[in-house]
Amino acid sequence: MLTVVVLALALAASAATFSYIWSDFRQNEAEEFSARAASEVRTVDVVLDKAITALESTRSLYQISESISREHFTTFAASQLESHPGMQALGWVPSVSLSERDSYEERARQDGFADFTFTERTADGVLVPSGERQTYYPVFFIEPFAGNEEAVGFDLGSSPARLVALEAARDSGEFVITQRITLVQEAGTSFGFLGILADYGGGDPPQTVEERRRRHRGFLNSVFRIEDLLGKHALPEDDGLHVALIDLSAPEAERVLYEDRPFAEFARGDSGFLRTQTYNVGGRDWQLLITPSGDMPSMWTAWEPRAASISAFFLVMLAGGLLVLLLRRNQEIRAAVDRRTLELRDARDQLWITSQQNQAIFDVAGAGIIAIDADEVVTSVNPAARAILDFADTAPLAGLTLEQIDQRNAAPGSSGGVPEEWVVRRALREGRTVEESVTYATWSDGRRVPLESTASPLLDEAGSVIGAVTVFRDISDRIRIDRAKEEFLAMTGHELRTPSLPSMHRWGWLIPGYWARCLNRCDVPWPQRPATATAW
């Protein structure tokens, strides 16, 4: 059961660690992506803002001067492009009526463009001279010229997408951008757009549409390649981001301004790794979409959370295993302690029983028993010892030395006896068992009681003497019996050696062979036996 609990805890810890590390890992990845995406968003913001600033600065130039030469424009536009990177070109587009066309073309030819003419693009994308129309909007000045040669003389009004933006800029007086277009100077497949700002000449800004149309002289336009706007030209390699720029104001089929992966895939990605930014710029609504390039972070492919969860699992299993071992060891120790406790309890009970038995034996023993320690202090005295030495039952003996007992019992009026020699002292002193067949204890009234004593030393585990115990008996009765036997045997031997009739009559019948000897000695009939023993 404990193993199952440890395994469950390990799995729970592993899952929790995986979830935490994955969440932290995903958050770090999301923050890193968000920082890169924010940089991309700021790039677009900055470029568009600087484009508007450049156009307004150039328009200010035209407001303070009625006539701007090509060289003057080139110098001013170059400084604007240098301080406002991201724009491909900056141009001046005059509003030219049909009657003014020839003079404008001639003026450009005098500036060194010998083949200058107003052009337009056919359906096949070929540049041809513009046909007749009431108003032309040719690219008259452009900087830099290198790379934009094809755009010089191109009539922006010949393109419906461009014309809509030009008229909107003219009528509103605001910065306007076109929908996506293919730039005349574009050699690849990238889309571009134009930023347009109308020029009304000097004086106060016109306040009505009619006044703006009447005072309108032309446009300042900035040229953008969308790849350049997004910085993709500088990072041809994978920069870690997928980017799409969508024109929400354009028809459905023409919304994509730029995408480096199919636009539909942006919506299918992880929403946590999709950054969108909407711009309302130049009268159009743009949406920038950014996702990480490569595979999205996945909890099944990220090695950090997996490694952390596996480590947590094994750490918890290791700690759990140690805990299980400790708990089992604790259980074993507790079981051993319980067993030992039971054994000690049994031993204590057995010791108590033995102690009770020994105490009972000690108390009822017919022999006197006295135990002393190494200082001859009495530690135990049984009732028989008190009786043999005639000590009062209430007399305190334990705790007294043998010498104190001798002094007290020898005092006048004491009823106790004083042994002539304590055999137990010899056993304590000599460290061996001492036996005395007879020793005497003298009472204060002069009586002498014979004692038979045996004493043995008490040793500790090191073999040192720590005390002694003596066992003694009053052998007065045995001595009296022995004396009676001796008297009897002496008398009997005497009688056998010199028998007398009275003694024969009194004790002779008890002696083996008495009757046989009597018959052998008595050769006369019974009635004639002598009347006295002397005759025997």
C-alpha positions, 0 to 999 in steps of 0.5 A, a space after each residue: 500500500 505504501 509503495 502504491 502511495 509513493 508511486 502515486 505521489 511520484 506521478 503527481 509530482 512529475 505531472 505537476 513539475 511537467 505542467 509548471 516547467 511547460 507553462 514557464 517554458 511556454 511563457 518564456 517562448 511567448 515573451 521572446 516571440 512577443 518581443 520580436 513581434 513587437 519589434 516588427 510592429 514598431 518597424 512598420 509604424 516607424 517607417 510609415 510615420 517617417 514616410 508621412 514626415 518626409 512627404 510633409 517636409 517635401 510639401 513644405 518645400 513646394 509651399 515656399 517655392 513656386 518653382 523647384 528644379 530637378 537638382 534642388 529636388 534631388 538634393 532635398 529628397 536624398 536628405 529625406 531618404 537618408 534620414 527616413 529609411 524604408 522608402 524606396 523612392 521619393 517623387 514629385 507628380 505634377 497635375 498636367 492637363 492635356 494642353 500642358 503635356 508637351 511643355 512638360 515632356 520638353 522640360 524633362 528632355 531639357 533636363 537630360 532625359 532625351 526620350 522622356 514621355 508620358 507612359 502607361 502600362 498595357 495589360 501585358 505589363 509593357 510600358 507604352 506612351 500614354 494615350 490622350 486624357 484630360 489630366 495626367 499625373 506623371 512621375 516627373 522627379 524621382 530620387 534616387 534615379 538609379 533603380 527607378 528609371 522605369 518610373 520616370 514619366 509613368 502616368 499614375 493616373 493611367 492605373 485605376 488603383 493609383 488614380 483612386 488614391 490620387 483623387 482621394 489625396 487631392 480631395 481630402 488633403 490627407 496622406 493616402 496610400 494605394 492598395 497593393 500595386 506592382 511597381 513599374 520599377 519592380 523586377 521581381 514579384 513583390 507588391 508595393 504601394 504608394 504614399 501620396 500627399 497632395 500639394 496645393 501651393 502656398 497660402 493657407 490650406 484649402 478648407 473645402 473639396 472645391 477649393 482643394 481641386 482648384 488649387 491642386 498642383 500635384 502630389 508628393 509620393 513615396 514609393 514602398 516595396 512591402 518586403 523592404 517595409 517589413 525588413 525582409 530584404 535585409 534578412 533573407 535568411 530565417 529571422 524566426 518569424 513568419 509575417 503576413 500583411 493584409 489590406 482589409 480595405 481591399 477586395 478579398 482577392 487582393 488583400 494579401 500585401 505580403 506573406 511568407 507562408 500561406 495566410 490560412 496557416 496563421 489562423 490554424 496556429 497556436 493563438 498564444 503565438 499569434 501577434 496581430 496589429 491593425 493599422 489605419 494608415 493613409 485611409 486604409 486598414 491594414 493588419 499585420 500577422 506574426 507567428 514564429 517560424 519553424 515548429 510551434 513549441 509543443 509539450 511533447 517536443 520540448 525537452 526541458 519540461 520532459 527532462 524536469 518531469 522525469 527528474 522529479 519522478 525519479 527524485 520522488 521515487 528515490 525519496 519515497 523509496 528511502 521513506 519506505 525503507 525508513 518506515 519499514 525499518 521503523 516498523 521492524 524496530 518497533 516490532 523488535 522493541 515490542 518483542 523486547 518489551 514483551 520479553 522484558 515484561 515476561 522477564 520482569 514477571 518471571 523475575 518478580 515471581 522468582 523474587 517472590 519465591 526467593 523472598 518466600 524461601 528467604 522468609 520461611 527458611 529454617 536457617 538464618 541468612 544474613 547478607 552484607 555489602 563490601 563495607 560489612 553493612 547488613 543488607 538483608 536479614 531473614 526471620 530465622 536469623 532474628 530468631 536464632 540470634 534472639 533479635 526482636 522482630 522490630 529491631 532494625 538490622 538492615 543498614 547497620 554494620 556487623 560491628 554496630 550489631 555486636 555493640 548493640 547486642 552486647 549492651 546491658 539489657 539486650 536480649 540478642 546474641 553476639 557470635 564469637 566470630 562472624 564467618 561472613 567476615 572471613 568470606 568477605 575478606 578472603 573472597 572464598 567460601 568458609 565453613 565452620 562446623 561449630 561457632 558460638 554466639 553468646 547472649 547477654 545473660 551468659 548463655 552460649 548457643 552453638 551455631 553451624 555457619 557457612 559463608 560465601 562471597 558475592 562477586 560482580 561481573 568483573 570478579 570483584 567481591 561486592 559483599 557476602 552472605 552467610 547461612 547458619 543454624 542453631 545446632 543445640 538440639 543436635 548436640 544434645 542428641 549426639 551427647 545422648 547417643 554417646 551416653 547411651 552407647 557408652 552405657 550399652 557397651 559397659 553393660 555388655 562387658 559387665 552385665 547384671 541381672 537387673 540390667 539384663 532384665 531391663 535392657 538385655 532382651 534388646 541385645 541381639 543373641 541375648 536369649 541364645 547366650 542365656 540358654 547356653 549359660 542357664 543349664 537348669 530349668 527356669 524355675 531354678 534360675 538365680 534370683 540375682 544378676 550376680 549369678 550371671 
